[in-house]
């Protein structure tokens, strides 16, 4: 991406805007998690239940440790599968606002492989709270023309650069439940996670 576009996206996020960007799985819609009004706007655009938390999209593993408490047993999961199509959930630290995680005491992290998403997050210098592009309860929308039609007048920016989409949502694993709980299976399977925890390949 060109620096000018990254600057524009960063400025939009800083001003409380909502942006749509690609990941390697599906398109995401995101905002600055430290801006309550921006998060409220995101929920309203998606018609998302406020009881459903958002996921922090990151571009460095250190953010997981910065914003959550990670049991050492789970480091092999982080090191093996991230970046990649896996969302990991850990107990949150106080530096994550409750309105981002629907009042819960845990937070999910997504470290995408998509170069476009990584450029945006790295340039912004802070995680982006995001979820899939769709009206809540409906399948994710991965056609950029449909996204523009349905959300073009509702969001502040749509990234045109694309990644190769698998169109399969990320696997979601909750590590606040022992030994762990698979909330959604995507490209990364239950057995792969189990083997990694056991020290397998």
Phi, psi and omega in degrees: 000150177283149182300323181300320180290320178298320178297318181295315179297316179300317180295320179299314180297319180296328181272007177089020180276170179242131182236154175246132184213157181275154166235185180279353179254292180222172175286146179244156174237125190217168180206171179288121182294343180274356182252104185300318182293324178294319178293321177298318179298317179300313179300319181293320180298318182277347188057042185272137177300129181294350177276354179261120182288162173262165181251139176278120176267123188237168179230014176206139181297333182299334179294331178297317180283334180288325187249000180210169177259121184246118174295135182304335180297336186263000178300323177301328178294312181299314184289330183275318190257349182247137001289150181165179186281054180225131174255124181249139182242128180226165176300131185276155172269170185290347181280003172254118181300144181296330182291342177283326185249025176056036177077004182279165181262019180222162183217143179261146179237140177231120180247089187290153175275338185304120181302324181295311179299317181296320178300316181296311183294316180296319180293320180293326176080017181203149178301155176245125177281124187210170176205179183290155179276111177179168168279133186310131180096347179258161178297152176302146179258120184242009176262116186300327179291322177291323178299316180296320180295315185276329187237357184304324181266005183249329180259171184265342179196141174238121180285125183275333177300143185236161171242165175285111185273135172281337183063018174246122182299155182295152171291139180240123182233128179263112180264011174272352178251128183275140352288327170186162180232124177277112181270330178204130179261125178239233182290327178270122185270163180303314182297323179298318179293314180300316180296321180296321179292331180273358180088014180278179180261000000 
